Amino acid sequence: MPDLPATAAHDLSMLGLFLQADPIVKGVMLLLIGASVVSWAIIVDKVLRVVALRREVRRLELLVAAGRIAGAAHHGLSSMVLAAARREEVDVGESRADYRLRLERAMRAAVSAELRRIEPGLPFLATVGSAAPFVGLFGTVWGIMNSFTAIAQSNDTSLAVVAPGIAEALFATALGLAAAVPAVVAYNKLAVAIGRAAQRLHAAVGVLGGRLARDAAAAARAGRETDAG
């Protein structure tokens, strides 16, 4: 019976390339697949959180623009910011500018705490985006080295002998790129979105601090006039 072509012994599907790969290359593939799965889980979670953050930012901006801070029902980020301001309403005999600065510092601390709740996971995306292609390249180099070793041992340089090993090696690079590209794109998008939300929040806090300081000064002045009367 004539010998079958070498390609018949190799499954060139993605699953076949994984199963037939060298153990080290297979480990690299598993690492990249795991990193990709974790990256997508982080991406979905962060997108949902950023969408919710944008709603909270918009709600706070509308409350500040409408001037309905005292009488409106607050929840979420607006409630946290105002609660931080109320904790600083103690009269310590300072000037209006110092009082406003103290209010804004407390409210910005609350904003920063909320933003920090969204940030975990972003460094992982950045790491995957920068390192995954090189991890895949390591798997490719290792696989090609094994292919050349097999060629030397078999004394056969035909494409049928070389192609399966090269395909397995290049598959590692493909997995590295598949893990890295979404992670890089998502990290950049999310970082920009969080940065813009932070800018809008700090601007709203500045306006709110000035309004609260002005209201407190007006209330103190009215109280003094009442006592004098």
PyMOL CGO cylinders between C-alpha atoms (Angstrom):
from pymol import cmd
from pymol.cgo import CYLINDER

trace = [
    CYLINDER, 0.00, 0.00, 0.00, 1.48, 3.41, -0.89, 0.3, 1, 1, 1, 1, 1, 1,
    CYLINDER, 1.48, 3.41, -0.89, 2.32, 5.79, 1.94, 0.3, 1, 1, 1, 1, 1, 1,
    CYLINDER, 2.32, 5.79, 1.94, -0.27, 8.44, 2.61, 0.3, 1, 1, 1, 1, 1, 1,
    CYLINDER, -0.27, 8.44, 2.61, 0.81, 12.06, 2.27, 0.3, 1, 1, 1, 1, 1, 1,
    CYLINDER, 0.81, 12.06, 2.27, 2.15, 13.56, 5.48, 0.3, 1, 1, 1, 1, 1, 1,
    CYLINDER, 2.15, 13.56, 5.48, -0.62, 16.15, 5.52, 0.3, 1, 1, 1, 1, 1, 1,
    CYLINDER, -0.62, 16.15, 5.52, -3.22, 13.43, 5.96, 0.3, 1, 1, 1, 1, 1, 1,
    CYLINDER, -3.22, 13.43, 5.96, -1.85, 12.69, 9.43, 0.3, 1, 1, 1, 1, 1, 1,
    CYLINDER, -1.85, 12.69, 9.43, -2.34, 16.26, 10.54, 0.3, 1, 1, 1, 1, 1, 1,
    CYLINDER, -2.34, 16.26, 10.54, -5.58, 18.01, 11.46, 0.3, 1, 1, 1, 1, 1, 1,
    CYLINDER, -5.58, 18.01, 11.46, -5.13, 21.63, 10.39, 0.3, 1, 1, 1, 1, 1, 1,
    CYLINDER, -5.13, 21.63, 10.39, -8.30, 22.88, 12.10, 0.3, 1, 1, 1, 1, 1, 1,
    CYLINDER, -8.30, 22.88, 12.10, -7.86, 25.22, 15.07, 0.3, 1, 1, 1, 1, 1, 1,
    CYLINDER, -7.86, 25.22, 15.07, -8.64, 22.43, 17.55, 0.3, 1, 1, 1, 1, 1, 1,
    CYLINDER, -8.64, 22.43, 17.55, -6.31, 20.08, 15.71, 0.3, 1, 1, 1, 1, 1, 1,
    CYLINDER, -6.31, 20.08, 15.71, -3.49, 22.61, 15.71, 0.3, 1, 1, 1, 1, 1, 1,
    CYLINDER, -3.49, 22.61, 15.71, -3.91, 23.03, 19.45, 0.3, 1, 1, 1, 1, 1, 1,
    CYLINDER, -3.91, 23.03, 19.45, -4.06, 19.32, 20.25, 0.3, 1, 1, 1, 1, 1, 1,
    CYLINDER, -4.06, 19.32, 20.25, -1.05, 18.46, 18.08, 0.3, 1, 1, 1, 1, 1, 1,
    CYLINDER, -1.05, 18.46, 18.08, 1.14, 21.31, 19.33, 0.3, 1, 1, 1, 1, 1, 1,
    CYLINDER, 1.14, 21.31, 19.33, 4.23, 20.91, 21.44, 0.3, 1, 1, 1, 1, 1, 1,
    CYLINDER, 4.23, 20.91, 21.44, 3.47, 20.98, 25.23, 0.3, 1, 1, 1, 1, 1, 1,
    CYLINDER, 3.47, 20.98, 25.23, 5.16, 24.35, 25.68, 0.3, 1, 1, 1, 1, 1, 1,
    CYLINDER, 5.16, 24.35, 25.68, 3.34, 25.83, 22.68, 0.3, 1, 1, 1, 1, 1, 1,
    CYLINDER, 3.34, 25.83, 22.68, 0.13, 24.32, 24.00, 0.3, 1, 1, 1, 1, 1, 1,
    CYLINDER, 0.13, 24.32, 24.00, 0.77, 25.98, 27.37, 0.3, 1, 1, 1, 1, 1, 1,
    CYLINDER, 0.77, 25.98, 27.37, 1.29, 29.31, 25.63, 0.3, 1, 1, 1, 1, 1, 1,
    CYLINDER, 1.29, 29.31, 25.63, -2.00, 28.86, 23.76, 0.3, 1, 1, 1, 1, 1, 1,
    CYLINDER, -2.00, 28.86, 23.76, -3.86, 28.03, 26.98, 0.3, 1, 1, 1, 1, 1, 1,
    CYLINDER, -3.86, 28.03, 26.98, -2.36, 31.09, 28.66, 0.3, 1, 1, 1, 1, 1, 1,
    CYLINDER, -2.36, 31.09, 28.66, -3.44, 33.35, 25.79, 0.3, 1, 1, 1, 1, 1, 1,
    CYLINDER, -3.44, 33.35, 25.79, -6.93, 31.84, 25.64, 0.3, 1, 1, 1, 1, 1, 1,
    CYLINDER, -6.93, 31.84, 25.64, -7.32, 32.34, 29.39, 0.3, 1, 1, 1, 1, 1, 1,
    CYLINDER, -7.32, 32.34, 29.39, -6.09, 35.93, 29.15, 0.3, 1, 1, 1, 1, 1, 1,
    CYLINDER, -6.09, 35.93, 29.15, -8.54, 36.59, 26.33, 0.3, 1, 1, 1, 1, 1, 1,
    CYLINDER, -8.54, 36.59, 26.33, -11.48, 35.19, 28.31, 0.3, 1, 1, 1, 1, 1, 1,
    CYLINDER, -11.48, 35.19, 28.31, -10.58, 37.27, 31.38, 0.3, 1, 1, 1, 1, 1, 1,
    CYLINDER, -10.58, 37.27, 31.38, -10.08, 40.36, 29.20, 0.3, 1, 1, 1, 1, 1, 1,
    CYLINDER, -10.08, 40.36, 29.20, -13.53, 40.04, 27.67, 0.3, 1, 1, 1, 1, 1, 1,
    CYLINDER, -13.53, 40.04, 27.67, -15.09, 39.58, 31.11, 0.3, 1, 1, 1, 1, 1, 1,
    CYLINDER, -15.09, 39.58, 31.11, -13.36, 42.77, 32.29, 0.3, 1, 1, 1, 1, 1, 1,
    CYLINDER, -13.36, 42.77, 32.29, -14.36, 44.62, 29.13, 0.3, 1, 1, 1, 1, 1, 1,
    CYLINDER, -14.36, 44.62, 29.13, -18.05, 43.78, 29.53, 0.3, 1, 1, 1, 1, 1, 1,
    CYLINDER, -18.05, 43.78, 29.53, -18.00, 44.70, 33.22, 0.3, 1, 1, 1, 1, 1, 1,
    CYLINDER, -18.00, 44.70, 33.22, -16.22, 48.01, 32.64, 0.3, 1, 1, 1, 1, 1, 1,
    CYLINDER, -16.22, 48.01, 32.64, -18.45, 49.01, 29.74, 0.3, 1, 1, 1, 1, 1, 1,
    CYLINDER, -18.45, 49.01, 29.74, -21.52, 48.52, 31.94, 0.3, 1, 1, 1, 1, 1, 1,
    CYLINDER, -21.52, 48.52, 31.94, -19.89, 50.49, 34.75, 0.3, 1, 1, 1, 1, 1, 1,
    CYLINDER, -19.89, 50.49, 34.75, -18.87, 53.34, 32.46, 0.3, 1, 1, 1, 1, 1, 1,
    CYLINDER, -18.87, 53.34, 32.46, -22.40, 53.56, 31.04, 0.3, 1, 1, 1, 1, 1, 1,
    CYLINDER, -22.40, 53.56, 31.04, -23.77, 53.78, 34.59, 0.3, 1, 1, 1, 1, 1, 1,
    CYLINDER, -23.77, 53.78, 34.59, -21.13, 56.38, 35.48, 0.3, 1, 1, 1, 1, 1, 1,
    CYLINDER, -21.13, 56.38, 35.48, -22.14, 58.54, 32.53, 0.3, 1, 1, 1, 1, 1, 1,
    CYLINDER, -22.14, 58.54, 32.53, -25.74, 58.47, 33.72, 0.3, 1, 1, 1, 1, 1, 1,
    CYLINDER, -25.74, 58.47, 33.72, -24.68, 59.51, 37.21, 0.3, 1, 1, 1, 1, 1, 1,
    CYLINDER, -24.68, 59.51, 37.21, -22.53, 62.31, 35.85, 0.3, 1, 1, 1, 1, 1, 1,
    CYLINDER, -22.53, 62.31, 35.85, -25.37, 63.57, 33.70, 0.3, 1, 1, 1, 1, 1, 1,
    CYLINDER, -25.37, 63.57, 33.70, -27.76, 63.45, 36.65, 0.3, 1, 1, 1, 1, 1, 1,
    CYLINDER, -27.76, 63.45, 36.65, -25.39, 65.47, 38.85, 0.3, 1, 1, 1, 1, 1, 1,
    CYLINDER, -25.39, 65.47, 38.85, -24.82, 68.01, 36.09, 0.3, 1, 1, 1, 1, 1, 1,
    CYLINDER, -24.82, 68.01, 36.09, -28.57, 68.48, 35.64, 0.3, 1, 1, 1, 1, 1, 1,
    CYLINDER, -28.57, 68.48, 35.64, -29.09, 68.94, 39.38, 0.3, 1, 1, 1, 1, 1, 1,
    CYLINDER, -29.09, 68.94, 39.38, -26.30, 71.49, 39.59, 0.3, 1, 1, 1, 1, 1, 1,
    CYLINDER, -26.30, 71.49, 39.59, -27.51, 73.36, 36.49, 0.3, 1, 1, 1, 1, 1, 1,
    CYLINDER, -27.51, 73.36, 36.49, -31.10, 73.45, 37.76, 0.3, 1, 1, 1, 1, 1, 1,
    CYLINDER, -31.10, 73.45, 37.76, -30.06, 74.54, 41.24, 0.3, 1, 1, 1, 1, 1, 1,
    CYLINDER, -30.06, 74.54, 41.24, -32.29, 71.88, 42.84, 0.3, 1, 1, 1, 1, 1, 1,
    CYLINDER, -32.29, 71.88, 42.84, -29.67, 70.59, 45.26, 0.3, 1, 1, 1, 1, 1, 1,
    CYLINDER, -29.67, 70.59, 45.26, -31.42, 71.10, 48.57, 0.3, 1, 1, 1, 1, 1, 1,
    CYLINDER, -31.42, 71.10, 48.57, -34.90, 69.86, 47.80, 0.3, 1, 1, 1, 1, 1, 1,
    CYLINDER, -34.90, 69.86, 47.80, -34.27, 67.09, 45.28, 0.3, 1, 1, 1, 1, 1, 1,
    CYLINDER, -34.27, 67.09, 45.28, -34.06, 63.41, 46.09, 0.3, 1, 1, 1, 1, 1, 1,
    CYLINDER, -34.06, 63.41, 46.09, -30.53, 62.18, 45.56, 0.3, 1, 1, 1, 1, 1, 1,
    CYLINDER, -30.53, 62.18, 45.56, -29.11, 58.74, 45.05, 0.3, 1, 1, 1, 1, 1, 1,
    CYLINDER, -29.11, 58.74, 45.05, -26.02, 57.13, 43.62, 0.3, 1, 1, 1, 1, 1, 1,
    CYLINDER, -26.02, 57.13, 43.62, -23.07, 59.39, 42.93, 0.3, 1, 1, 1, 1, 1, 1,
    CYLINDER, -23.07, 59.39, 42.93, -25.04, 62.59, 43.61, 0.3, 1, 1, 1, 1, 1, 1,
    CYLINDER, -25.04, 62.59, 43.61, -25.91, 61.32, 47.08, 0.3, 1, 1, 1, 1, 1, 1,
    CYLINDER, -25.91, 61.32, 47.08, -22.27, 60.44, 47.80, 0.3, 1, 1, 1, 1, 1, 1,
    CYLINDER, -22.27, 60.44, 47.80, -21.02, 63.86, 46.70, 0.3, 1, 1, 1, 1, 1, 1,
    CYLINDER, -21.02, 63.86, 46.70, -23.61, 65.77, 48.73, 0.3, 1, 1, 1, 1, 1, 1,
    CYLINDER, -23.61, 65.77, 48.73, -23.07, 63.56, 51.77, 0.3, 1, 1, 1, 1, 1, 1,
    CYLINDER, -23.07, 63.56, 51.77, -19.37, 64.40, 51.61, 0.3, 1, 1, 1, 1, 1, 1,
    CYLINDER, -19.37, 64.40, 51.61, -20.25, 68.10, 51.45, 0.3, 1, 1, 1, 1, 1, 1,
    CYLINDER, -20.25, 68.10, 51.45, -22.64, 67.87, 54.40, 0.3, 1, 1, 1, 1, 1, 1,
    CYLINDER, -22.64, 67.87, 54.40, -19.93, 66.30, 56.54, 0.3, 1, 1, 1, 1, 1, 1,
    CYLINDER, -19.93, 66.30, 56.54, -17.90, 69.47, 56.00, 0.3, 1, 1, 1, 1, 1, 1,
    CYLINDER, -17.90, 69.47, 56.00, -20.66, 71.92, 56.94, 0.3, 1, 1, 1, 1, 1, 1,
    CYLINDER, -20.66, 71.92, 56.94, -19.28, 72.45, 60.44, 0.3, 1, 1, 1, 1, 1, 1,
    CYLINDER, -19.28, 72.45, 60.44, -18.61, 76.14, 61.08, 0.3, 1, 1, 1, 1, 1, 1,
    CYLINDER, -18.61, 76.14, 61.08, -14.97, 76.57, 62.04, 0.3, 1, 1, 1, 1, 1, 1,
    CYLINDER, -14.97, 76.57, 62.04, -14.89, 80.33, 61.65, 0.3, 1, 1, 1, 1, 1, 1,
    CYLINDER, -14.89, 80.33, 61.65, -13.14, 80.31, 58.29, 0.3, 1, 1, 1, 1, 1, 1,
    CYLINDER, -13.14, 80.31, 58.29, -13.56, 82.55, 55.29, 0.3, 1, 1, 1, 1, 1, 1,
    CYLINDER, -13.56, 82.55, 55.29, -15.96, 81.77, 52.48, 0.3, 1, 1, 1, 1, 1, 1,
    CYLINDER, -15.96, 81.77, 52.48, -13.07, 80.86, 50.17, 0.3, 1, 1, 1, 1, 1, 1,
    CYLINDER, -13.07, 80.86, 50.17, -11.60, 78.46, 52.71, 0.3, 1, 1, 1, 1, 1, 1,
    CYLINDER, -11.60, 78.46, 52.71, -15.01, 76.92, 53.34, 0.3, 1, 1, 1, 1, 1, 1,
    CYLINDER, -15.01, 76.92, 53.34, -15.55, 76.42, 49.61, 0.3, 1, 1, 1, 1, 1, 1,
    CYLINDER, -15.55, 76.42, 49.61, -12.10, 74.87, 49.26, 0.3, 1, 1, 1, 1, 1, 1,
    CYLINDER, -12.10, 74.87, 49.26, -12.87, 72.44, 52.10, 0.3, 1, 1, 1, 1, 1, 1,
    CYLINDER, -12.87, 72.44, 52.10, -16.20, 71.48, 50.53, 0.3, 1, 1, 1, 1, 1, 1,
    CYLINDER, -16.20, 71.48, 50.53, -14.68, 70.90, 47.11, 0.3, 1, 1, 1, 1, 1, 1,
    CYLINDER, -14.68, 70.90, 47.11, -11.84, 68.86, 48.55, 0.3, 1, 1, 1, 1, 1, 1,
    CYLINDER, -11.84, 68.86, 48.55, -14.30, 66.57, 50.33, 0.3, 1, 1, 1, 1, 1, 1,
    CYLINDER, -14.30, 66.57, 50.33, -16.52, 66.21, 47.26, 0.3, 1, 1, 1, 1, 1, 1,
    CYLINDER, -16.52, 66.21, 47.26, -13.56, 65.50, 44.98, 0.3, 1, 1, 1, 1, 1, 1,
    CYLINDER, -13.56, 65.50, 44.98, -12.40, 62.82, 47.41, 0.3, 1, 1, 1, 1, 1, 1,
    CYLINDER, -12.40, 62.82, 47.41, -15.83, 61.17, 47.08, 0.3, 1, 1, 1, 1, 1, 1,
    CYLINDER, -15.83, 61.17, 47.08, -15.61, 61.41, 43.29, 0.3, 1, 1, 1, 1, 1, 1,
    CYLINDER, -15.61, 61.41, 43.29, -12.12, 59.90, 43.28, 0.3, 1, 1, 1, 1, 1, 1,
    CYLINDER, -12.12, 59.90, 43.28, -13.31, 57.03, 45.46, 0.3, 1, 1, 1, 1, 1, 1,
    CYLINDER, -13.31, 57.03, 45.46, -16.10, 56.27, 42.99, 0.3, 1, 1, 1, 1, 1, 1,
    CYLINDER, -16.10, 56.27, 42.99, -13.73, 56.42, 40.03, 0.3, 1, 1, 1, 1, 1, 1,
    CYLINDER, -13.73, 56.42, 40.03, -11.33, 54.04, 41.78, 0.3, 1, 1, 1, 1, 1, 1,
    CYLINDER, -11.33, 54.04, 41.78, -14.11, 51.48, 41.95, 0.3, 1, 1, 1, 1, 1, 1,
    CYLINDER, -14.11, 51.48, 41.95, -14.19, 51.42, 38.14, 0.3, 1, 1, 1, 1, 1, 1,
    CYLINDER, -14.19, 51.42, 38.14, -10.45, 51.28, 37.53, 0.3, 1, 1, 1, 1, 1, 1,
    CYLINDER, -10.45, 51.28, 37.53, -9.56, 47.74, 38.79, 0.3, 1, 1, 1, 1, 1, 1,
    CYLINDER, -9.56, 47.74, 38.79, -9.05, 45.49, 35.79, 0.3, 1, 1, 1, 1, 1, 1,
    CYLINDER, -9.05, 45.49, 35.79, -7.79, 48.21, 33.48, 0.3, 1, 1, 1, 1, 1, 1,
    CYLINDER, -7.79, 48.21, 33.48, -4.11, 47.47, 34.26, 0.3, 1, 1, 1, 1, 1, 1,
    CYLINDER, -4.11, 47.47, 34.26, -4.77, 43.85, 33.30, 0.3, 1, 1, 1, 1, 1, 1,
    CYLINDER, -4.77, 43.85, 33.30, -6.11, 44.97, 29.92, 0.3, 1, 1, 1, 1, 1, 1,
    CYLINDER, -6.11, 44.97, 29.92, -3.04, 47.14, 29.41, 0.3, 1, 1, 1, 1, 1, 1,
    CYLINDER, -3.04, 47.14, 29.41, -0.76, 44.24, 30.33, 0.3, 1, 1, 1, 1, 1, 1,
    CYLINDER, -0.76, 44.24, 30.33, -2.52, 41.83, 27.98, 0.3, 1, 1, 1, 1, 1, 1,
    CYLINDER, -2.52, 41.83, 27.98, -2.47, 44.37, 25.18, 0.3, 1, 1, 1, 1, 1, 1,
    CYLINDER, -2.47, 44.37, 25.18, 1.26, 44.91, 25.47, 0.3, 1, 1, 1, 1, 1, 1,
    CYLINDER, 1.26, 44.91, 25.47, 2.47, 41.42, 26.42, 0.3, 1, 1, 1, 1, 1, 1,
    CYLINDER, 2.47, 41.42, 26.42, 0.15, 39.00, 24.58, 0.3, 1, 1, 1, 1, 1, 1,
    CYLINDER, 0.15, 39.00, 24.58, 1.76, 39.46, 21.12, 0.3, 1, 1, 1, 1, 1, 1,
    CYLINDER, 1.76, 39.46, 21.12, 5.19, 38.70, 22.58, 0.3, 1, 1, 1, 1, 1, 1,
    CYLINDER, 5.19, 38.70, 22.58, 3.89, 35.67, 24.47, 0.3, 1, 1, 1, 1, 1, 1,
    CYLINDER, 3.89, 35.67, 24.47, 2.38, 34.43, 21.21, 0.3, 1, 1, 1, 1, 1, 1,
    CYLINDER, 2.38, 34.43, 21.21, 5.64, 35.17, 19.42, 0.3, 1, 1, 1, 1, 1, 1,
    CYLINDER, 5.64, 35.17, 19.42, 7.50, 33.08, 21.99, 0.3, 1, 1, 1, 1, 1, 1,
    CYLINDER, 7.50, 33.08, 21.99, 5.18, 30.17, 21.22, 0.3, 1, 1, 1, 1, 1, 1,
    CYLINDER, 5.18, 30.17, 21.22, 5.76, 30.68, 17.52, 0.3, 1, 1, 1, 1, 1, 1,
    CYLINDER, 5.76, 30.68, 17.52, 9.54, 30.75, 17.85, 0.3, 1, 1, 1, 1, 1, 1,
    CYLINDER, 9.54, 30.75, 17.85, 9.48, 27.64, 20.01, 0.3, 1, 1, 1, 1, 1, 1,
    CYLINDER, 9.48, 27.64, 20.01, 7.21, 25.82, 17.55, 0.3, 1, 1, 1, 1, 1, 1,
    CYLINDER, 7.21, 25.82, 17.55, 9.39, 26.75, 14.58, 0.3, 1, 1, 1, 1, 1, 1,
    CYLINDER, 9.39, 26.75, 14.58, 12.47, 25.55, 16.43, 0.3, 1, 1, 1, 1, 1, 1,
    CYLINDER, 12.47, 25.55, 16.43, 10.75, 22.20, 16.97, 0.3, 1, 1, 1, 1, 1, 1,
    CYLINDER, 10.75, 22.20, 16.97, 9.79, 22.08, 13.29, 0.3, 1, 1, 1, 1, 1, 1,
    CYLINDER, 9.79, 22.08, 13.29, 13.37, 22.62, 12.16, 0.3, 1, 1, 1, 1, 1, 1,
    CYLINDER, 13.37, 22.62, 12.16, 14.52, 19.96, 14.62, 0.3, 1, 1, 1, 1, 1, 1,
    CYLINDER, 14.52, 19.96, 14.62, 11.99, 17.53, 13.15, 0.3, 1, 1, 1, 1, 1, 1,
    CYLINDER, 11.99, 17.53, 13.15, 13.19, 18.39, 9.65, 0.3, 1, 1, 1, 1, 1, 1,
    CYLINDER, 13.19, 18.39, 9.65, 16.78, 17.71, 10.63, 0.3, 1, 1, 1, 1, 1, 1,
    CYLINDER, 16.78, 17.71, 10.63, 15.86, 14.38, 12.16, 0.3, 1, 1, 1, 1, 1, 1,
    CYLINDER, 15.86, 14.38, 12.16, 13.74, 13.23, 9.21, 0.3, 1, 1, 1, 1, 1, 1,
    CYLINDER, 13.74, 13.23, 9.21, 16.08, 14.56, 6.51, 0.3, 1, 1, 1, 1, 1, 1,
    CYLINDER, 16.08, 14.56, 6.51, 12.98, 15.65, 4.63, 0.3, 1, 1, 1, 1, 1, 1,
    CYLINDER, 12.98, 15.65, 4.63, 12.49, 19.29, 3.71, 0.3, 1, 1, 1, 1, 1, 1,
    CYLINDER, 12.49, 19.29, 3.71, 9.22, 18.89, 1.82, 0.3, 1, 1, 1, 1, 1, 1,
    CYLINDER, 9.22, 18.89, 1.82, 6.37, 21.27, 2.54, 0.3, 1, 1, 1, 1, 1, 1,
    CYLINDER, 6.37, 21.27, 2.54, 4.25, 18.38, 3.80, 0.3, 1, 1, 1, 1, 1, 1,
    CYLINDER, 4.25, 18.38, 3.80, 6.70, 17.90, 6.66, 0.3, 1, 1, 1, 1, 1, 1,
    CYLINDER, 6.70, 17.90, 6.66, 7.26, 21.57, 7.44, 0.3, 1, 1, 1, 1, 1, 1,
    CYLINDER, 7.26, 21.57, 7.44, 3.72, 22.95, 7.09, 0.3, 1, 1, 1, 1, 1, 1,
    CYLINDER, 3.72, 22.95, 7.09, 1.97, 21.36, 10.11, 0.3, 1, 1, 1, 1, 1, 1,
    CYLINDER, 1.97, 21.36, 10.11, 4.62, 22.47, 12.61, 0.3, 1, 1, 1, 1, 1, 1,
    CYLINDER, 4.62, 22.47, 12.61, 4.76, 25.97, 11.15, 0.3, 1, 1, 1, 1, 1, 1,
    CYLINDER, 4.76, 25.97, 11.15, 0.96, 26.21, 11.23, 0.3, 1, 1, 1, 1, 1, 1,
    CYLINDER, 0.96, 26.21, 11.23, 0.89, 25.20, 14.89, 0.3, 1, 1, 1, 1, 1, 1,
    CYLINDER, 0.89, 25.20, 14.89, 3.54, 27.78, 15.70, 0.3, 1, 1, 1, 1, 1, 1,
    CYLINDER, 3.54, 27.78, 15.70, 1.83, 30.60, 13.83, 0.3, 1, 1, 1, 1, 1, 1,
    CYLINDER, 1.83, 30.60, 13.83, -1.44, 29.74, 15.54, 0.3, 1, 1, 1, 1, 1, 1,
    CYLINDER, -1.44, 29.74, 15.54, 0.16, 30.89, 18.80, 0.3, 1, 1, 1, 1, 1, 1,
    CYLINDER, 0.16, 30.89, 18.80, 0.88, 34.29, 17.27, 0.3, 1, 1, 1, 1, 1, 1,
    CYLINDER, 0.88, 34.29, 17.27, -2.69, 34.52, 16.02, 0.3, 1, 1, 1, 1, 1, 1,
    CYLINDER, -2.69, 34.52, 16.02, -3.98, 33.82, 19.52, 0.3, 1, 1, 1, 1, 1, 1,
    CYLINDER, -3.98, 33.82, 19.52, -1.66, 36.48, 20.92, 0.3, 1, 1, 1, 1, 1, 1,
    CYLINDER, -1.66, 36.48, 20.92, -3.04, 39.06, 18.52, 0.3, 1, 1, 1, 1, 1, 1,
    CYLINDER, -3.04, 39.06, 18.52, -6.62, 37.93, 19.18, 0.3, 1, 1, 1, 1, 1, 1,
    CYLINDER, -6.62, 37.93, 19.18, -6.06, 38.54, 22.89, 0.3, 1, 1, 1, 1, 1, 1,
    CYLINDER, -6.06, 38.54, 22.89, -4.10, 41.78, 22.52, 0.3, 1, 1, 1, 1, 1, 1,
    CYLINDER, -4.10, 41.78, 22.52, -6.16, 43.77, 20.00, 0.3, 1, 1, 1, 1, 1, 1,
    CYLINDER, -6.16, 43.77, 20.00, -9.48, 43.84, 21.92, 0.3, 1, 1, 1, 1, 1, 1,
    CYLINDER, -9.48, 43.84, 21.92, -7.62, 44.53, 25.17, 0.3, 1, 1, 1, 1, 1, 1,
    CYLINDER, -7.62, 44.53, 25.17, -5.76, 47.52, 23.69, 0.3, 1, 1, 1, 1, 1, 1,
    CYLINDER, -5.76, 47.52, 23.69, -8.83, 49.00, 22.04, 0.3, 1, 1, 1, 1, 1, 1,
    CYLINDER, -8.83, 49.00, 22.04, -10.97, 48.52, 25.15, 0.3, 1, 1, 1, 1, 1, 1,
    CYLINDER, -10.97, 48.52, 25.15, -8.32, 49.96, 27.46, 0.3, 1, 1, 1, 1, 1, 1,
    CYLINDER, -8.32, 49.96, 27.46, -7.93, 53.10, 25.36, 0.3, 1, 1, 1, 1, 1, 1,
    CYLINDER, -7.93, 53.10, 25.36, -11.68, 53.61, 25.03, 0.3, 1, 1, 1, 1, 1, 1,
    CYLINDER, -11.68, 53.61, 25.03, -12.36, 53.02, 28.72, 0.3, 1, 1, 1, 1, 1, 1,
    CYLINDER, -12.36, 53.02, 28.72, -9.46, 55.18, 29.90, 0.3, 1, 1, 1, 1, 1, 1,
    CYLINDER, -9.46, 55.18, 29.90, -10.66, 58.08, 27.74, 0.3, 1, 1, 1, 1, 1, 1,
    CYLINDER, -10.66, 58.08, 27.74, -14.27, 57.63, 28.89, 0.3, 1, 1, 1, 1, 1, 1,
    CYLINDER, -14.27, 57.63, 28.89, -13.29, 57.58, 32.57, 0.3, 1, 1, 1, 1, 1, 1,
    CYLINDER, -13.29, 57.58, 32.57, -11.01, 60.58, 32.10, 0.3, 1, 1, 1, 1, 1, 1,
    CYLINDER, -11.01, 60.58, 32.10, -13.78, 62.61, 30.47, 0.3, 1, 1, 1, 1, 1, 1,
    CYLINDER, -13.78, 62.61, 30.47, -16.23, 61.62, 33.19, 0.3, 1, 1, 1, 1, 1, 1,
    CYLINDER, -16.23, 61.62, 33.19, -13.70, 62.72, 35.82, 0.3, 1, 1, 1, 1, 1, 1,
    CYLINDER, -13.70, 62.72, 35.82, -13.31, 66.11, 34.13, 0.3, 1, 1, 1, 1, 1, 1,
    CYLINDER, -13.31, 66.11, 34.13, -17.07, 66.62, 34.02, 0.3, 1, 1, 1, 1, 1, 1,
    CYLINDER, -17.07, 66.62, 34.02, -17.41, 65.58, 37.66, 0.3, 1, 1, 1, 1, 1, 1,
    CYLINDER, -17.41, 65.58, 37.66, -14.69, 67.93, 38.85, 0.3, 1, 1, 1, 1, 1, 1,
    CYLINDER, -14.69, 67.93, 38.85, -16.29, 70.78, 36.91, 0.3, 1, 1, 1, 1, 1, 1,
    CYLINDER, -16.29, 70.78, 36.91, -19.68, 70.03, 38.49, 0.3, 1, 1, 1, 1, 1, 1,
    CYLINDER, -19.68, 70.03, 38.49, -18.06, 69.83, 41.92, 0.3, 1, 1, 1, 1, 1, 1,
    CYLINDER, -18.06, 69.83, 41.92, -16.49, 73.25, 41.38, 0.3, 1, 1, 1, 1, 1, 1,
    CYLINDER, -16.49, 73.25, 41.38, -19.85, 74.82, 40.54, 0.3, 1, 1, 1, 1, 1, 1,
    CYLINDER, -19.85, 74.82, 40.54, -21.56, 72.98, 43.38, 0.3, 1, 1, 1, 1, 1, 1,
    CYLINDER, -21.56, 72.98, 43.38, -18.91, 74.04, 45.88, 0.3, 1, 1, 1, 1, 1, 1,
    CYLINDER, -18.91, 74.04, 45.88, -19.31, 77.68, 44.93, 0.3, 1, 1, 1, 1, 1, 1,
    CYLINDER, -19.31, 77.68, 44.93, -23.09, 77.45, 45.23, 0.3, 1, 1, 1, 1, 1, 1,
    CYLINDER, -23.09, 77.45, 45.23, -23.00, 75.73, 48.61, 0.3, 1, 1, 1, 1, 1, 1,
    CYLINDER, -23.00, 75.73, 48.61, -20.46, 78.22, 49.95, 0.3, 1, 1, 1, 1, 1, 1,
    CYLINDER, -20.46, 78.22, 49.95, -22.58, 81.12, 48.74, 0.3, 1, 1, 1, 1, 1, 1,
    CYLINDER, -22.58, 81.12, 48.74, -25.73, 79.65, 50.30, 0.3, 1, 1, 1, 1, 1, 1,
    CYLINDER, -25.73, 79.65, 50.30, -23.91, 79.05, 53.59, 0.3, 1, 1, 1, 1, 1, 1,
    CYLINDER, -23.91, 79.05, 53.59, -22.62, 82.63, 53.62, 0.3, 1, 1, 1, 1, 1, 1,
    CYLINDER, -22.62, 82.63, 53.62, -26.10, 83.97, 52.89, 0.3, 1, 1, 1, 1, 1, 1,
    CYLINDER, -26.10, 83.97, 52.89, -27.61, 81.84, 55.68, 0.3, 1, 1, 1, 1, 1, 1,
    CYLINDER, -27.61, 81.84, 55.68, -24.95, 83.03, 58.14, 0.3, 1, 1, 1, 1, 1, 1,
    CYLINDER, -24.95, 83.03, 58.14, -25.56, 86.67, 57.16, 0.3, 1, 1, 1, 1, 1, 1,
    CYLINDER, -25.56, 86.67, 57.16, -29.32, 86.24, 57.57, 0.3, 1, 1, 1, 1, 1, 1,
    CYLINDER, -29.32, 86.24, 57.57, -28.76, 84.69, 60.99, 0.3, 1, 1, 1, 1, 1, 1,
    CYLINDER, -28.76, 84.69, 60.99, -26.66, 87.61, 62.12, 0.3, 1, 1, 1, 1, 1, 1,
    CYLINDER, -26.66, 87.61, 62.12, -29.26, 90.11, 60.93, 0.3, 1, 1, 1, 1, 1, 1,
    CYLINDER, -29.26, 90.11, 60.93, -31.97, 88.21, 62.79, 0.3, 1, 1, 1, 1, 1, 1,
    CYLINDER, -31.97, 88.21, 62.79, -29.92, 88.22, 66.00, 0.3, 1, 1, 1, 1, 1, 1,
    CYLINDER, -29.92, 88.22, 66.00, -29.21, 91.93, 65.59, 0.3, 1, 1, 1, 1, 1, 1,
    CYLINDER, -29.21, 91.93, 65.59, -32.90, 92.64, 65.05, 0.3, 1, 1, 1, 1, 1, 1,
]
cmd.load_cgo(trace, "trace")
